[in-house]
Amino acid sequence: MKNDLEKVCELELRLLDPKVRTSALELDALVAEDFLEITSAGSFYGKRHVIEDIPKAPPIERVMSDVKTVVLAPDVILITWLLTKPKEPGAPKSRRSSIWKKLDSNWQIVFHQGSNII
């Protein structure tokens, strides 16, 4: 199970990589078909938004810290972490949570939520 926890942390970090974020093909492989995101503003998005809109967004350096993982089921892992934008002084930090599910032999993100810390 430790290898799965490490793998999910690695994949979550990949989703912050500007090269991955600009590749609809790589995003498609990482994001499950039934993916749901709840933004810090309370909006809901699915996989289509990720594939179509994220590659168009300007790159922003993001740093992940305070990472915690919880095994919810044999093939389901919750990861929580703190997101900061070091090149944007005064930018709000946000607490993030994602649920990853192993589908066949690949891990995919099925849920993500961000909450700004004021």
Beta strands, then each sheet from edge to edge (+ up, - down):
strand 1: 31-38
strand 2: 44-46
strand 3: 63-73
strand 4: 76-84
strand 5: 93-103
strand 6: 106-117
sheet 1: 2+ 1- 6- 5+ 4- 3+
end
